[in-house]
Amino acid sequence: MLVNEKELEKFFNLSYGDKTPSRQEWEYFYSKEVKFIDPTQEKYGICAFIKAQDELIKKCDDIYLKSHSIAINKDIAFIEWTMGLKIKGLEFFYEGTTRLIFDEEGKVKEHRDYFDFCSGTFGKIPIVGGFFRWLYSNFVN
């Protein structure tokens, strides 16, 4: 299986209200030994990866994902994206990038997401958001 932009777009574009990928779709595209890393977790194996995706979906009222650019070079792909999560009446947005590494069969063997979890999550919460911005500006900038 040779991965192309159209296949990647299928997994990195989702409008609010759309159906998320099925277990069979994840298993077709991802290796049984996939390594998944994002700012909040590390998971190993397809079952753990699918469980992580399912848990995110269950926490949200709805999910949005829009890819902006995709670059593929041999066995590595980078996808720049925006993700929106609707949770309990609030909408959270994250700008990020995913790096995918493919195995010899063309399946994803490593999926790593890079995004600022803290700003996207805590910035919207009343009182906590202001404190987080203050903390961030004093210690990170």
N, C-alpha and C positions, 0 to 999 in steps of 0.2 A: 504494500500500500504506500503510495507516494502522496504525501500531504500537500495540499494546495490552499490558496487563500479562501476559496469557496467553502472548503470543509472547515477551516478555522472560523470563518464568519458564522457558520451554523452554531458553534458553541460560544461565540463571543458577541452575539447580538440577540437581545431578548427585550421585547416591549412589555410594558405593564399589561398584565392580563394574558400573556402568552404562556403556553405549556413549557415547562422546563424539560431538559433532556431526560429520557427514560434510562433505566438501569442498562438496558440492552445497547442504547446509544453510547453511554459512557464506556461500557465494556468493549465496544467495537473500536473506540478511539483511544482508549487508555490501556496500558500494559497491566497485567495482573500484579506486577511488582512496582507500580507507580509510587514515586516519592512526591508528596505534596507539602509545600511550605508556603505559609503566608504570615503576616505579622502577628497572628494570634495562635497559630498551631502548626504542628508537623504531624503528618499522617503517612503511614507506609502500607501499601497494598490497595488494590482496587476496592475492597469492601470498606476499608477505613475512609478512603477518598469519597466514595458514594455516600457513606454515612455522614461525613462532614458537609457535603452538599445538601443532603436531605435535612440536616439539622438547621442549616441556614435558612432554607426554604420554609421550614415549619415556624421559625421565629418571626418571619416577615409576613405582612399582609400582602405584599406584592414586591416583585423584583424587576429591575430594569438593567440592561447591560448593552452598551453601545461601543463597538470598536471604532477607532478613528484611523489607525494605520496598522498594517500587518507587514512584517518583513520576515522572509524565510531565507536562510542560508544553510544549505545542506541539511544537517540534522538538528538545527536550532531555529526556533521561531520566536519573534517578539511581537506582542500585541499591545498597543496602547488603547486604553478603554476608560469609559466612565460607567460607574455602577451606581444605581439608585436603589435604596431600600426603604420601603414604607413599613414603619413599625409603630403601632399604637398611636396613629394620628400624626406622627412626625415622618418627614422624609429626609433621609440621610444620603449625601452624595460623596463618592470617592473617585478620585482620579488615580489611575494606576497603570501598571505595565505587568504583563505576564511573560515569563520566559519558559518556553517549552523545549525539552530535549527529547528527540525521538530515538527509538531503538532501531535495530536492523529491519524489523517488520514495518516500520513507519508508525508505530504506536507511541503515545506519550509515555516516556519512562520517568520524566521529572517535570513537574509543574510548580513553578515558583512565582508567587504574586508579590509585587512591590507596590505598596501604597501607604499613605499616612492614615493609619487607623484612628489615632487619637483625635486629630483635628476633625475628621469627618464624623466621628461618633460623638465626642463630648462638646464640640463647638456649637451644636444646636440645642443643647439642654440648658434651660434657664438656670441662672446663677452658676452652675458648674461650668458652662461655656465661657463666661467671663473670667472665672478663676483660671480655667485651663489656658485661655489666651494670654493672661497675665503671666502665668507660670512659664508658658512656652517662650514668650518674648524676653523674659528675664534669664532663662537658663539655656535656651537653644540658639537664639539669635545673637 
